[in-house]
Amino acid sequence: MPETSTERITHSKLTSLVGRVSFSEAFKDVSKGVTKIKQGDYLTSGSHPIIDQGKQQIAGYSNNEDGLFTDVPAIVFGDHTRCVKYVEDPFFAGADGVKILKPRLSNNVRYLYYALKSLKLEDLGYSRHFKLLKQSTFVLPDNNRQSYICNVLDSLENLSKYSQRCLSLLDDLVKSRFIEMFGNPLYSADTMPLSEVGYIGTGSTPSTKEAAYYSPEGLPFIKPGDLPEDSISLICDSETHLSDKGGDVARVFPVGTVLVTCIGTIGKVGISSRKGACNQQINYVIPYDDVDCVYLAYCLLMCKTKLFEMANAPVVPIVNKTQFSSLKIPVPNLALQREFSVFVAQVDKLRF
């Protein structure tokens, strides 16, 4: 869509512009009227990529030609996930939660992509986050400074990609070792329900209207965004913390508790390295004495597809506490579990 005269800015004015601008001044939402493809129609290969709000840069492909978004480069923002993507090639949009953004004041789309990525938007769970984005402001320096910033951040992003690849290979190594030692838990015949493996609880959120329940430091309050994707990490901290008063009304768990997301994004797993609490999107397991928390965490990660099969409510997938408690997993002898835990600790040293 052509820009109006109020959206145009001369080169001299742009290069002298330094300071903060509002979201509506910096961006325009061009999502309206864009053809969107339902997830069930995604192809594994095809002529054009489909960009949705998920973590992966490309969610699928389509061979369609009608409705292809060609005004690239563009920025894609995930309304539910807060994911920000820079897209250089013509694409189709995924059906849900995709916002396509173009700059108003700058021709440097890459700079504004980095500006969006730098925002720390509050995690509202599966709610929509675009309303928070529209309240944000952005630094817009002159063109030369924008280019310099992009060059630096491009270099760092490339290094980050190499590091993430190394971490991914280490995750694969641990998963391979798990299967080598215990087999695939999805196909194990000798299993027991989680209710016999440990105490199971569901998190809760102390009223956000009570400011006294929260503090900048204190008891970690874990949300799904604090847990890793497809890997295990010890949860040392969180974005949100509870005061002593907040801890009194929350469901507090001890060190070594295994956390699993069961609403929205199903199957993210973590282990608490501190006493803490979590919100209602997370179920937790406090292992009994004959169960090692590291073994249990990886076993639950390997059972992610089982959890997906249990999930009801197609709009927002949910695995309730009863369903979660009935999940059956193998529980080998404790000595073997601890041998695996020692191996994971060695890999974590490489990861660090």
C-alpha positions as CSV (number, residue, x, y, z in Angstrom):
1,M,0.0,0.0,0.0
2,P,1.5,3.4,-1.0
3,E,2.5,5.7,1.9
4,T,0.5,8.9,2.5
5,S,2.2,12.2,2.5
6,T,2.2,12.3,6.3
7,E,4.2,9.0,6.3
8,R,6.9,10.3,4.0
9,I,10.0,11.9,5.5
10,T,12.8,13.6,3.6
11,H,16.4,12.2,3.7
12,S,17.7,15.3,5.5
13,K,15.1,15.1,8.2
14,L,15.7,11.3,8.6
15,T,19.4,11.6,9.0
16,S,19.1,14.3,11.7
17,L,16.4,12.4,13.6
18,V,17.8,11.1,16.9
19,G,15.6,10.3,19.9
20,R,12.7,8.1,20.9
21,V,9.7,7.5,18.7
22,S,6.4,5.7,19.4
23,F,5.5,2.4,17.9
24,S,2.9,4.1,15.6
25,E,5.5,6.6,14.4
26,A,8.1,3.9,13.7
27,F,6.0,1.0,12.3
28,K,2.9,0.4,10.3
29,D,0.9,-2.9,10.6
30,V,0.4,-4.2,7.0
31,S,-1.3,-7.5,8.1
32,K,-4.8,-6.5,7.1
33,G,-6.0,-8.3,4.0
34,V,-2.9,-10.6,3.8
35,T,-3.6,-14.2,2.7
36,K,-3.1,-16.5,5.7
37,I,-2.6,-20.3,5.5
38,K,-4.0,-22.7,8.1
39,Q,-1.5,-25.0,9.8
40,G,-3.3,-28.1,8.4
41,D,-2.4,-26.9,4.8
42,Y,1.4,-26.5,5.5
43,L,3.6,-28.5,3.2
44,T,7.0,-29.9,4.1
45,S,8.5,-28.5,0.9
46,G,7.2,-26.1,-1.8
47,S,7.7,-23.0,-3.8
48,H,7.2,-20.4,-1.0
49,P,7.8,-20.4,2.7
50,I,5.1,-20.0,5.4
51,I,6.1,-17.7,8.2
52,D,4.0,-18.1,11.4
53,Q,4.4,-17.0,15.0
54,G,6.3,-20.2,16.1
55,K,10.0,-20.4,17.1
56,Q,11.1,-21.8,13.8
57,Q,12.0,-19.3,11.1
58,I,10.0,-21.2,8.5
59,A,7.0,-23.2,9.6
60,G,6.2,-24.9,6.3
61,Y,5.7,-24.3,2.6
62,S,3.1,-23.6,0.0
63,N,2.9,-23.9,-3.8
64,N,0.2,-21.3,-4.1
65,E,0.9,-18.0,-6.0
66,D,-2.2,-16.0,-5.1
67,G,-1.8,-13.9,-2.0
68,L,1.9,-14.2,-1.7
69,F,3.3,-11.3,0.4
70,T,6.0,-9.7,-1.7
71,D,6.7,-6.3,0.0
72,V,10.0,-7.6,1.6
73,P,12.1,-7.3,3.6
74,A,9.5,-7.2,6.4
75,I,9.2,-8.0,10.1
76,V,6.9,-10.6,11.5
77,F,5.7,-10.4,15.1
78,G,4.0,-13.3,16.9
79,D,1.1,-11.9,18.8
80,H,0.9,-14.9,21.2
81,T,4.6,-15.9,21.2
82,R,6.4,-12.5,21.1
83,C,8.7,-14.0,18.4
84,V,10.3,-11.5,16.1
85,K,11.4,-12.5,12.6
86,Y,13.2,-10.7,9.8
87,V,12.0,-12.0,6.4
88,E,13.8,-11.2,3.1
89,D,12.0,-13.4,0.6
90,P,8.3,-13.3,-0.5
91,F,6.2,-15.5,1.9
92,F,2.8,-16.6,3.1
93,A,1.6,-15.8,6.6
94,G,0.5,-18.4,9.1
95,A,-3.2,-18.3,10.0
96,D,-3.0,-17.3,13.7
97,G,-1.3,-14.4,15.6
98,V,0.9,-13.1,12.8
99,K,1.5,-9.4,12.6
100,I,3.5,-8.1,9.5
101,L,5.3,-4.8,10.1
102,K,7.0,-2.3,7.9
103,P,8.9,0.9,8.8
104,R,7.5,4.4,8.5
105,L,10.5,6.6,9.2
106,S,13.5,4.5,8.1
107,N,14.4,2.4,5.2
108,N,16.6,0.2,7.4
109,V,14.2,-2.7,8.2
110,R,17.1,-4.7,9.7
111,Y,17.7,-2.0,12.3
112,L,14.0,-1.9,13.3
113,Y,14.0,-5.7,13.5
114,Y,16.8,-5.5,16.1
115,A,15.0,-2.7,17.9
116,L,11.9,-5.0,18.2
117,K,14.0,-7.9,19.3
118,S,15.6,-5.9,22.1
119,L,12.2,-5.2,23.8
120,K,11.3,-7.1,27.0
121,L,7.6,-7.5,26.7
122,E,5.7,-9.1,29.7
123,D,4.8,-12.7,29.1
124,L,1.0,-12.8,29.1
125,G,0.9,-16.6,28.3
126,Y,-1.3,-17.4,25.3
127,S,-2.9,-14.0,25.4
128,R,-2.1,-11.4,22.8
129,H,0.9,-9.2,23.2
130,F,0.5,-6.7,20.3
131,K,-1.3,-4.3,22.7
132,L,2.0,-4.2,24.7
133,L,4.0,-3.6,21.6
134,K,1.9,-0.6,20.6
135,Q,2.8,1.0,24.0
136,S,6.6,0.8,23.3
137,T,9.0,3.4,22.2
138,F,12.2,3.1,20.1
139,V,15.5,4.9,19.7
140,L,15.9,6.0,16.1
141,P,19.4,7.4,15.4
142,D,20.7,8.7,12.0
143,N,21.2,6.4,9.0
144,N,24.9,5.9,9.5
145,R,24.5,4.9,13.2
146,Q,21.7,2.5,12.2
147,S,24.0,0.8,9.7
148,Y,26.8,0.6,12.2
149,I,24.5,-1.0,14.8
150,C,23.2,-3.5,12.3
151,N,26.8,-4.6,11.3
152,V,27.8,-5.2,14.9
153,L,24.6,-7.1,15.7
154,D,24.7,-9.1,12.5
155,S,28.2,-10.3,13.5
156,L,27.0,-11.2,17.0
157,E,23.9,-13.0,15.7
158,N,26.1,-15.2,13.4
159,L,28.2,-16.1,16.4
160,S,25.1,-16.8,18.4
161,K,23.8,-19.2,15.6
162,Y,27.1,-21.2,15.8
163,S,26.8,-21.4,19.5
164,Q,23.2,-22.5,19.4
165,R,24.2,-25.2,16.9
166,C,26.8,-26.5,19.4
167,L,24.3,-26.5,22.2
168,S,21.8,-28.4,20.0
169,L,24.3,-31.1,19.3
170,L,25.0,-31.5,23.0
171,D,21.2,-31.9,23.6
172,D,21.2,-34.6,20.9
173,L,24.1,-36.3,22.6
174,V,22.3,-36.5,25.9
175,K,19.0,-37.7,24.3
176,S,21.0,-40.4,22.4
177,R,22.7,-41.5,25.7
178,F,19.3,-41.7,27.4
179,I,17.9,-44.0,24.7
180,E,21.1,-46.1,24.8
181,M,20.8,-46.6,28.5
182,F,17.0,-46.9,28.9
183,G,15.4,-47.2,25.5
184,N,12.7,-45.0,24.2
185,P,10.2,-44.3,27.0
186,L,7.4,-44.0,24.4
187,Y,7.6,-47.7,23.7
188,S,8.6,-49.1,27.2
189,A,6.4,-51.9,28.5
190,D,7.5,-51.6,32.1
191,T,6.1,-48.3,33.3
192,M,4.3,-46.7,36.2
193,P,2.1,-43.5,36.4
194,L,3.7,-40.2,37.5
195,S,1.5,-40.3,40.6
196,E,3.7,-43.1,41.9
197,V,6.9,-41.4,40.9
198,G,6.6,-38.2,42.9
199,Y,4.2,-35.6,44.4
200,I,2.4,-33.7,41.7
201,G,1.2,-30.2,42.0
202,T,0.0,-27.3,39.8
203,G,1.2,-23.8,40.1
204,S,-0.9,-20.8,41.0
205,T,-0.5,-17.0,40.6
206,P,-0.7,-14.7,43.6
207,S,-3.0,-11.8,42.9
208,T,-1.1,-9.2,40.8
209,K,-3.3,-6.6,42.4
210,E,-1.5,-7.1,45.6
211,A,1.9,-5.3,45.1
212,A,3.1,-6.7,48.4
213,Y,3.2,-10.2,46.9
214,Y,6.0,-9.3,44.5
215,S,9.5,-7.9,44.8
216,P,12.5,-7.3,42.5
217,E,14.4,-10.0,44.4
218,G,13.1,-13.0,46.3
219,L,11.5,-16.3,45.6
220,P,11.7,-17.2,41.9
221,F,8.3,-17.3,40.2
222,I,8.6,-19.5,37.2
223,K,6.5,-19.0,34.0
224,P,6.6,-21.0,30.7
225,G,8.9,-18.3,29.2
226,D,11.6,-19.1,31.8
227,L,11.8,-22.7,30.6
228,P,14.0,-23.8,27.7
229,E,12.8,-25.2,24.4
230,D,13.5,-28.9,23.8
231,S,16.3,-29.1,26.3
232,I,16.8,-29.2,30.1
233,S,18.4,-26.4,32.1
234,L,18.7,-25.8,35.8
235,I,16.4,-22.9,36.6
236,C,18.5,-20.5,38.6
237,D,16.3,-17.4,38.3
238,S,13.2,-16.0,36.7
239,E,11.9,-12.7,35.4
240,T,9.4,-12.4,38.2
241,H,10.0,-12.8,42.0
242,L,7.7,-13.2,45.0
243,S,8.1,-11.5,48.4
244,D,7.9,-13.5,51.6
245,K,4.2,-12.6,51.7
246,G,3.7,-13.7,48.1
247,G,5.5,-17.0,48.9
248,D,3.0,-17.6,51.8
249,V,0.0,-17.7,49.3
250,A,1.9,-19.5,46.4
251,R,2.5,-23.2,46.1
252,V,6.2,-23.4,46.9
253,F,8.4,-26.4,45.8
254,P,11.9,-27.4,46.9
255,V,15.2,-27.7,45.0
256,G,15.2,-30.5,42.5
257,T,11.5,-30.2,41.5
258,V,10.8,-31.0,37.8
259,L,8.6,-28.4,36.0
260,V,6.5,-29.2,32.9
261,T,4.4,-26.7,30.9
262,C,0.9,-28.2,30.5
263,I,-1.1,-25.2,29.1
264,G,-0.5,-23.6,25.7
265,T,3.1,-24.7,24.9
266,I,3.0,-28.3,26.0
267,G,6.1,-30.2,27.2
268,K,8.8,-27.6,28.1
269,V,10.8,-29.0,31.0
270,G,13.1,-27.6,33.6
271,I,14.5,-28.4,37.0
272,S,14.5,-26.0,39.9
273,S,17.9,-25.3,41.4
274,R,16.3,-23.1,44.1
275,K,13.2,-23.2,46.2
276,G,10.5,-21.5,44.1
277,A,7.0,-21.3,42.8
278,C,5.3,-21.4,39.4
279,N,2.2,-20.2,37.6
280,Q,-0.9,-22.3,36.7
281,Q,0.5,-23.1,33.2
282,I,3.0,-25.4,34.8
283,N,2.6,-28.8,36.6
284,Y,5.5,-29.8,38.9
285,V,6.8,-33.1,40.2
286,I,8.7,-33.5,43.5
287,P,10.4,-36.8,42.9
288,Y,10.3,-39.5,45.6
289,D,13.6,-40.8,47.0
290,D,14.0,-43.6,44.5
291,V,13.8,-41.2,41.5
292,D,16.6,-38.9,40.3
293,C,15.3,-35.5,39.2
294,V,17.6,-35.3,36.1
295,Y,16.5,-38.7,34.9
296,L,12.9,-37.8,35.4
297,A,13.2,-34.5,33.6
298,Y,14.8,-36.0,30.5
299,C,12.2,-38.9,30.6
300,L,9.4,-36.3,30.6
301,L,11.1,-34.4,27.7
302,M,11.2,-37.6,25.7
303,C,7.5,-38.2,26.4
304,K,6.5,-34.8,24.9
305,T,4.4,-36.5,22.1
306,K,2.4,-38.4,24.8
307,L,1.6,-35.2,26.5
308,F,0.4,-33.7,23.2
309,E,-1.9,-36.6,22.7
310,M,-3.4,-36.1,26.1
311,A,-4.1,-32.4,25.5
312,N,-7.7,-31.3,25.0
313,A,-9.2,-27.9,24.1
314,P,-7.9,-27.4,20.5
315,V,-7.6,-23.6,20.7
316,V,-5.5,-23.6,23.9
317,P,-4.0,-27.1,24.5
318,I,-4.4,-28.2,28.1
319,V,-3.1,-31.3,30.0
320,N,-4.8,-31.1,33.4
321,K,-3.4,-32.5,36.7
322,T,-5.3,-35.7,36.5
323,Q,-4.2,-36.4,33.0
324,F,-0.6,-35.5,33.8
325,S,-0.6,-37.8,36.9
326,S,-1.7,-40.7,34.7
327,L,1.2,-40.4,32.3
328,K,3.2,-43.6,32.4
329,I,7.0,-43.7,32.3
330,P,9.7,-46.3,32.9
331,V,11.6,-46.1,36.2
332,P,14.8,-48.0,36.2
333,N,16.9,-48.7,39.3
334,L,18.3,-45.6,41.0
335,A,22.0,-46.5,40.4
336,L,21.4,-46.4,36.7
337,Q,19.4,-43.2,36.9
338,R,22.3,-41.5,38.8
339,E,24.8,-42.8,36.2
340,F,22.9,-40.9,33.6
341,S,22.7,-37.9,35.8
342,V,26.5,-37.9,36.1
343,F,26.8,-38.0,32.3
344,V,24.5,-35.0,32.0
345,A,26.6,-33.1,34.5
346,Q,29.7,-33.7,32.3
347,V,27.9,-32.5,29.2
348,D,26.7,-29.4,31.1
349,K,30.3,-28.5,31.7
350,L,30.8,-28.5,27.9
351,R,27.6,-26.5,27.5
352,F,28.9,-23.9,30.0
